[in-house]
Amino acid sequence: MRLVFWQNCLSPHQLPYIVKLMDDERVDEVVVAAGEAVNDARAKMGWETGRYAGIERCKVYVDLSDEQIESLLRERVAESVHLFSGIRGFAFVFKSLKASLAHPVRRCLITERPNTFAFGRANGKPLWMHAIRFLLQDRAYARHIDTVFAMGGEAVEYFRSVYKKWRVVPFMYCTQSTEYRPTTMLRGAAKFIFIGGLSYWKAPTAIANAFAQIKKEGSRIDGTVTFVGDGDQRGKTEAVFRKNGMDDIAEFVGYRPMREIPTWLAKSDVLILPSVYDGWGAVVNEALQMGLYVICSDACGASDLIRGDEGLGTVFKKGDEGGLASAIDYCMSHIDEVRSGRGYRMQWADSHISGDVVARYMIDCLCGK
């Protein structure tokens, strides 16, 4: 089987399983075709893909000409599966998908649910509006697509609803395993961490408001929180801590290179991701691989990993700062129990969300299992 991935950029949240696909005897070639290596916004956030381990096992093409696109589509047609990162979300991917219609190839999608985080903001339309747009613009392409690998349960539900003939399977983003693991148990106050853009849809201010609520209710603040990232909500988040006399518990370190993230996670007990919209939230994968307890909103696709296993973390309803405060308070008052579960969470991650596990799952799906 020959697998061809059409992506907007080389994603460190897909490369961990892509580079493992060649380990399966059912696959003899993997191609990655991307519009660019990494865009400016992602580079600013610390994304690094040029030195990605194992990428030399794949045939990688960046910024392809029309002739190169046609060449990849004509090669080994009968044995190839072409996997596109959505239909219309990225210009390069959409152009390649349209070009593929001239060839009798098998097509699949790998995609998140549409962005609905806030009406009128960065394409944040309600889901019903996305469904109407799909009917008007994208339905013409739907019959040419075999399978949809949908990121998270809400995405599965959405894509099954807009086109009944699709085979829609749950899927996930994946992060690179690291040999850097915590070697000693953390001590003292609970150590919380947020990693990502300090943006409206990631809702970092909710973390500050939750700590403020705990303080106002008279509970002891026995913890610190580190914000790794930056964005237009940083000032507002800092202001809430300052207004409530909690400057000493919050640290803002800005964006850090991706290679440093395991180090920051190793120094932390609990990841908080309170997004009001998040197609997946790959930092949840990274946190579980490092053994952190995870608190995330139900707007994160990655919340699917947490549900049903109290040992992994807590899922709260998006926008419910009281629910977030309760989860934070629980961790502070049960920090020894949270820390004792670190080994379990690392073992769980190795057996459920590692690159080789996700690669094998994808191939099974493509083979009809």
N, C-alpha and C positions, 0 to 999 in steps of 0.2 A: 504494500500500500504506500502511495506517495501522498503526503499531506502538505498543502500549501496554505500558509497563513497570510492574509491580506490585512495589514494594520496601518493605523495612522503613524505610529512610531514603534520603536523597539521597546516593548513594555516589560519592566522588571516584575510585573505582576502576572505575566503570562510566560515569560522565558523559563521560569523554574520548572514548569511541566513540559514545555516545548522541547527543551534540551534532553529530557528523559524519554521522549517518544521513541528514539532510536534503540533504546534498550529492549523494546518489545520486538519479537521476531516477526510480528505481523506488519511492521513498518520498515521500509528499506530506504526511504528518502524523506527528509523534512526541509521545506523551503519557507523562508520568512521574507515577505516583500513588504516594505514599509515606505511611507511617504517621506519620512525623515527619521534620523536616529533618535533624537529626543528634541521636543520643542522647547522654546525659551522658558516658558512658565515652569515646565517640569524640571529643567536644568537648574533653575533658581531654587527649586524645592530640594535639590540634592540628588536628583535621579542620575544614575550612572549606569550605562549599558555597554559601553565600548569594550570593557574588560570582562564581560560576563563569562563566568566559568562554564564551559561546555558548548558555547555558541559556535565553536569551530566545527562541531558535528553537523551543523545545519548549513544550508546554502542561503546566505543572507544577501538581499538586494535592497538598496536604499535609493529613493528618488529615481524611480525607473522611468524610462522613456516609454512612449506608446508601443514602440517596437519590442521592447523588453517585456512589457505586459503581455503582448500577443504571443511571444515566444514561450513564456511560462504557461500560458493557457493551452497552447497546442501540444505541449510535451506530455506524453504518457496519459492521454485522455482517459482511457478505460480504467487505469489503476489509480487515478488521482481523486482526492477529495479537497475541494477548495473551501477554506473557512474564512469568512469575511467578518470584520469587526463592525457589525451593524449594516444597515442599508444606506442611509442618507446622512449619518452623523459626521462623516469625514470625507472631504472632497476626493482624496486619492482612493479611498476604499470604494466609494460610490462609482467613480470612473472605472475601476477595475471590475466591479460587479457588473456594470452595464456591458463592458467589453466581453465578459464571460458568456453573455447570452448568445453570442455567435458560435459558441462551442458546446458540444454535448457533454458538459462536465457535471459532476455532482457538487452541489453547493450547500453550505451550512452557514449559520450565523453564530457568532459569539458576542453576546450583547447584554447590556444592563437594561433595567426598566427605564422608561423615559423620565427625564428630570422634572419633578413637580414641586420643588422645594418652596417656591413662593410665586404667586401669580404676578406676571409682569417682570420678573427678575431673572435674567440669564436663561430665558426660555422656560421659565418655571410655570408652564401652563398646567391646568388640571388634567388629570389622566383622560377624562372623556374628550377633551380637545385633542389630545395626542391620538386617541382612537379615531376621531373624525379625520385628522390629517393623514393617518395611515390609510384609511379607506379611499381618500382622494388622491394620494400621491404614491403610496408604497404597495398597495394591494396588487398592482400590476406585476410586481416583482415576486410576490409571495409564492406563486405557483411554481416558480423556478427554484425554490429553496427546499431542501430535504429536511433538515433538522435545525432546531434552534437550541443552542446551549445558553440557557438563561441564568443570569447571575442573581441567585436568591429566589425565595418563594414568591414574593410579590411579582417579580419579573416573569416567573413561570406562569402565574395566574393571568397576567396581562397578555402575554403573547399567545396563550391558548385561547383567550377570549377574542382576539382580533382576527384570527385565521384558524378555523377548526381543523384544516387539513394538515397543518404542521405537526411534526413530532417535536414536542418541546420537552427538554430534559433539564433538571436542575444542574447548575454548574457553579464554579467559584473561581475567584482569583486565587493566586498561589504566590507565596513568597519564598525566597531562597533560604534553604536551611543553613545554619551557621554552626561552626565548630565552637564558637565562643559561647559558653554556657556559664551561668552562675555557679561558683564553686563553694561559696559560703552563704549561710543564712543571714539575711538582713536583720538588723536589730533597731530598736528604738521606735519612733513614731512611724505611722504608715506613710509610705512614699507612693504618691499618685503621679501619673504622667499623662499628658495629652500630646499626641504627635500628629501634625498635619497643618493645613492652612488655617490661619486664624480668620475665618471667613464667616459670613452670615449662615451658610448652610451647614457648617461644622459646629456652630453654636457654642463657641468657647465661653461666651458670657454666661451660659447656663451653669458652668462649673463654678464660676465665681459666685453667682446668685445662690447656688446650692450650699456652698460653704457659709455664705452670709446667713442663710436660713437656719442652718445648724447652730450657728453662734447665737442668733436671736432667740432661739428656742431654749437656750441655756445649756446646751450640750457642750462638752469639752472638745475643742479642735485639737486632736492629737494626730496631726498629719501635715504633710507638705505636698505641694503640687508643682510639677515642672511642665512648662509649655515649650515644646520643641516645634518651632514653626513661626510663621509670621503672617501678617495680613491686616486688612482694614479694621478688624475687630480687636486688635491687640490693645489699642488705647482704651476702648470701652471696658475690656476685661480687666486691665490693670486698675482702672478707675474704681471698679466695684470692690476690688480687694482693698484699695487705699481708703475708700469711703468707710468701709467697715472695720478699719484698723487691723487688717490682715496682711499688710505688706510683707511681713516676715515669713509667711508660709508659701508664697508664690514666687517662682523663678521663671523668667522669660529668657530663653537662650537663642531665639531666632532659628532659622533653618540650619540644619546640619547635614553634611554629606551622608548619603545613604549608608556608606560603609560604617558610619559611627552609630547608627541606630541600635544595633545589638548592645553596644556598651551602655547607652542610656537606658535601655530596657532592663539590662542586668542590674542596674542600680535602683530599680523600681519594683513595687509590689503589685500595683493595680493600674491598668490602662483605663482611661475614661474617653469615650467617643460619643458625645451627645447629639450627633447630627440630626438636623431636621430633614435632610435628604442626603443619602449616600448610596450610590449604585452598589457598592460592596463595602469598602472600608478595609483595605488589605492590611492596615496596621493591626487589625484584630488577629490576623494570621500570624504576623510577626510576634505579637505579644504572647500568644498561646505557645508558639515555638520556644519562647524564652521562659515559659512557665508563669506568666503573669495572670492574675485574675482579671477578668474583663467586665467593665460596666459599659454597656452601649444602648443606644435607643433602638426602638423597633423600626426606625427608618433606615437602618443600616442593613444592607443585604447580608452582611456577615453575622448579623444577629441569629441567623439560622444555625450557626455553629454552636451558639451558646444555649439556645432553648432546649430544655429537657435535661440539662446536666448542671445541677447547682454547683458542682465542683469547678466548673469552668468560668462561671460569672453570673451576671444578672442583666436582664433586659428590661428596660423601662419604656413607657410610652413617650414618644417624641413630644417635646414641649412641656413635659411634666417635671418641673424642677423640684417639686416635692418628692416625687419618686426617685429622682436622682440623688437628692439629699439623703433619703433613707438608705440608699445603696452605699453611699459614701460613709455615712454614720456606721452602718453595719461593718464595713471593712475596718474602720478605725477601732471599733470595740471588739472585733474578732480577728485582729491582725495576726495573732499566732496561728490561728486555724487557717487563715488565708495563706500564710507563708508555708505551712506544712503541706499544702496541696501543690506546691510548685512542681515537684517531680511528676506527679500524676498528670498535670497539664502538659508538660513537655512530652511525656510518653504518648498521651492522647494525640497530640499534634503530629508526632512522627508516624503514627499509624492511620491517621485520618486525612491530613491536609498537606502532606509532603509532596514534592514534585513528582516522584515516581508513582505515588498513589493516584494523583489526579491524572497523570498521563495514562495509566492503565484503565482508569474509568472512562476517559474519553475514547480510547480505542475500542473498549467493550461496547460503548454506545454506538460508535460508527459501524461496528460489526453486528449490530442488532441485538445485543444482549441487554 
